[in-house]
């Protein structure tokens, strides 16, 4: 049992190390996408607040 675990451990470590490298490569893309979506959301929110301010100030 222990020999099987000792044989299996390097495979798991290599796989996790590979996935960390994969995540490190994808992280900048995720950050760019998140920044783009956040900017888009904030622009829409600002437009909505501006519209509400215009409507409320007219009435």
MDTraj code that builds the backbone (N, CA, C; nanometers):
import mdtraj as md
import numpy as np

residues = "UNK UNK UNK UNK UNK UNK UNK UNK UNK UNK UNK UNK UNK UNK UNK UNK UNK UNK UNK UNK UNK UNK UNK UNK UNK UNK UNK UNK UNK UNK UNK UNK UNK UNK UNK UNK UNK UNK UNK UNK UNK UNK UNK UNK UNK UNK UNK UNK UNK UNK UNK UNK UNK UNK UNK UNK UNK UNK UNK".split()
xyz = np.array([
    [0.0826, -0.1205, 0.0000],
    [0.0000, 0.0000, 0.0000],
    [0.0862, 0.1259, 0.0000],
    [0.1862, 0.1267, 0.0870],
    [0.2732, 0.2439, 0.0937],
    [0.3543, 0.2603, -0.0347],
    [0.3974, 0.1485, -0.0915],
    [0.4736, 0.1566, -0.2161],
    [0.3861, 0.2125, -0.3284],
    [0.2606, 0.1737, -0.3293],
    [0.1696, 0.2279, -0.4291],
    [0.1487, 0.3769, -0.4114],
    [0.1380, 0.4211, -0.2865],
    [0.1218, 0.5633, -0.2589],
    [0.2472, 0.6402, -0.2977],
    [0.3639, 0.5816, -0.2673],
    [0.4893, 0.6483, -0.3021],
    [0.5044, 0.6595, -0.4538],
    [0.4535, 0.5608, -0.5267],
    [0.4605, 0.5661, -0.6724],
    [0.3613, 0.6687, -0.7282],
    [0.2475, 0.6845, -0.6600],
    [0.1410, 0.7711, -0.7096],
    [0.1672, 0.9184, -0.6781],
    [0.2386, 0.9458, -0.5680],
    [0.2591, 1.0840, -0.5238],
    [0.3276, 1.1724, -0.6287],
    [0.4365, 1.1290, -0.6929],
    [0.4982, 1.2183, -0.7930],
    [0.4061, 1.2526, -0.9085],
    [0.3184, 1.1599, -0.9448],
    [0.2244, 1.1881, -1.0536],
    [0.1272, 1.2983, -1.0113],
    [0.0774, 1.2886, -0.8888],
    [-0.0153, 1.3906, -0.8389],
    [0.0554, 1.5250, -0.8283],
    [0.1789, 1.5239, -0.7765],
    [0.2537, 1.6491, -0.7639],
    [0.2835, 1.7100, -0.9005],
    [0.3209, 1.6274, -0.9958],
    [0.3490, 1.6786, -1.1298],
    [0.2224, 1.7362, -1.1926],
    [0.1123, 1.6678, -1.1710],
    [-0.0127, 1.7172, -1.2276],
    [-0.0534, 1.8492, -1.1618],
    [-0.0406, 1.8594, -1.0293],
    [-0.0784, 1.9837, -0.9624],
    [0.0172, 2.0963, -1.0014],
    [0.1455, 2.0637, -1.0186],
    [0.2408, 2.1665, -1.0596],
    [0.2065, 2.2151, -1.1996],
    [0.1682, 2.1232, -1.2864],
    [0.1291, 2.1608, -1.4218],
    [0.0035, 2.2478, -1.4193],
    [-0.0922, 2.2123, -1.3336],
    [-0.2146, 2.2916, -1.3286],
    [-0.1873, 2.4303, -1.2704],
    [-0.0917, 2.4410, -1.1762],
    [-0.0562, 2.5742, -1.1245],
    [0.0053, 2.6589, -1.2349],
    [0.0905, 2.5962, -1.3177],
    [0.1505, 2.6703, -1.4291],
    [0.0418, 2.7128, -1.5273],
    [-0.0535, 2.6245, -1.5515],
    [-0.1648, 2.6552, -1.6407],
    [-0.2468, 2.7723, -1.5863],
    [-0.2745, 2.7699, -1.4538],
    [-0.3489, 2.8800, -1.3926],
    [-0.2700, 3.0094, -1.3976],
    [-0.1383, 3.0011, -1.3787],
    [-0.0551, 3.1215, -1.3847],
    [-0.0572, 3.1817, -1.5250],
    [-0.0679, 3.0970, -1.6264],
    [-0.0773, 3.1492, -1.7625],
    [-0.2139, 3.2111, -1.7897],
    [-0.3178, 3.1527, -1.7311],
    [-0.4524, 3.2036, -1.7562],
    [-0.4897, 3.3220, -1.6681],
    [-0.4179, 3.3410, -1.5581],
    [-0.4544, 3.4469, -1.4638],
    [-0.4583, 3.5857, -1.5280],
    [-0.3588, 3.6264, -1.6081],
    [-0.3695, 3.7591, -1.6714],
    [-0.4918, 3.7730, -1.7603],
    [-0.5289, 3.6655, -1.8297],
    [-0.6484, 3.6726, -1.9137],
    [-0.7739, 3.6903, -1.8295],
    [-0.7805, 3.6163, -1.7173],
    [-0.8950, 3.6322, -1.6277],
    [-0.9013, 3.7741, -1.5714],
    [-0.7852, 3.8303, -1.5366],
    [-0.7832, 3.9658, -1.4813],
    [-0.8268, 4.0682, -1.5854],
    [-0.7818, 4.0518, -1.7083],
    [-0.8242, 4.1439, -1.8138],
    [-0.9746, 4.1350, -1.8372],
    [-1.0267, 4.0131, -1.8399],
    [-1.1700, 3.9950, -1.8606],
    [-1.2496, 4.0548, -1.7451],
    [-1.2033, 4.0323, -1.6222],
    [-1.2735, 4.0867, -1.5059],
    [-1.2704, 4.2392, -1.5078],
    [-1.1550, 4.2959, -1.5460],
    [-1.1457, 4.4422, -1.5500],
    [-1.2382, 4.4987, -1.6569],
    [-1.2454, 4.4309, -1.7710],
    [-1.3338, 4.4757, -1.8780],
    [-1.4796, 4.4694, -1.8345],
    [-1.5193, 4.3571, -1.7725],
    [-1.6583, 4.3426, -1.7296],
    [-1.6928, 4.4415, -1.6197],
    [-1.5992, 4.4647, -1.5278],
    [-1.6239, 4.5602, -1.4203],
    [-1.6379, 4.7014, -1.4762],
    [-1.5522, 4.7376, -1.5705],
    [-1.5625, 4.8694, -1.6325],
    [-1.6939, 4.8858, -1.7067],
    [-1.7359, 4.7817, -1.7777],
    [-1.8630, 4.7859, -1.8498],
    [-1.9787, 4.8030, -1.7523],
    [-1.9765, 4.7275, -1.6421],
    [-2.0819, 4.7362, -1.5419],
    [-2.0849, 4.8752, -1.4778],
    [-1.9674, 4.9296, -1.4461],
    [-1.9631, 5.0610, -1.3823],
    [-2.0111, 5.1706, -1.4768],
    [-1.9793, 5.1588, -1.6066],
    [-2.0290, 5.2581, -1.7023],
    [-2.1809, 5.2532, -1.7113],
    [-2.2366, 5.1325, -1.7137],
    [-2.3832, 5.1208, -1.7193],
    [-2.4476, 5.1760, -1.5923],
    [-2.3859, 5.1488, -1.4784],
    [-2.4387, 5.1985, -1.3518],
    [-2.4332, 5.3511, -1.3471],
    [-2.3226, 5.4073, -1.3956],
    [-2.3098, 5.5529, -1.3975],
    [-2.4136, 5.6154, -1.4901],
    [-2.4388, 5.5510, -1.6048],
    [-2.5399, 5.6023, -1.6964],
    [-2.6787, 5.5959, -1.6330],
    [-2.7069, 5.4870, -1.5602],
    [-2.8361, 5.4735, -1.4934],
    [-2.8533, 5.5802, -1.3856],
    [-2.7495, 5.6034, -1.3064],
    [-2.7576, 5.7051, -1.2014],
    [-2.7754, 5.8432, -1.2631],
    [-2.7046, 5.8698, -1.3717],
    [-2.7191, 5.9981, -1.4394],
    [-2.8609, 6.0153, -1.4933],
    [-2.9159, 5.9083, -1.5501],
    [-3.0524, 5.9137, -1.6019],
    [-3.1521, 5.9379, -1.4887],
    [-3.1355, 5.8666, -1.3773],
    [-3.2260, 5.8871, -1.2638],
    [-3.2151, 6.0286, -1.2091],
    [-3.0932, 6.0807, -1.2047],
    [-3.0753, 6.2174, -1.1563],
    [-3.1469, 6.3166, -1.2481],
    [-3.1383, 6.2943, -1.3796],
    [-3.2062, 6.3822, -1.4751],
    [-3.3576, 6.3742, -1.4583],
    [-3.4100, 6.2530, -1.4459],
    [-3.5548, 6.2351, -1.4321],
    [-3.6044, 6.2971, -1.3023],
    [-3.5327, 6.2743, -1.1928],
    [-3.5779, 6.3264, -1.0640],
    [-3.5632, 6.4778, -1.0550],
    [-3.4627, 6.5342, -1.1199],
    [-3.4454, 6.6791, -1.1121],
    [-3.5482, 6.7519, -1.1988],
    [-3.6006, 6.6858, -1.3030],
    [-3.7041, 6.7481, -1.3851],
    [-3.8375, 6.7518, -1.3111],
    [-3.8651, 6.6470, -1.2331],
    [-3.9948, 6.6375, -1.1665],
    [-3.9954, 6.7085, -1.0383],
])
top = md.Topology()
chain = top.add_chain()
for i, resn in enumerate(residues, 1):
    res = top.add_residue(resn, chain, resSeq=i)
    for name in ("N", "CA", "C"):
        top.add_atom(name, md.element.get_by_symbol(name[0]), res)
traj = md.Trajectory(xyz[None], top)
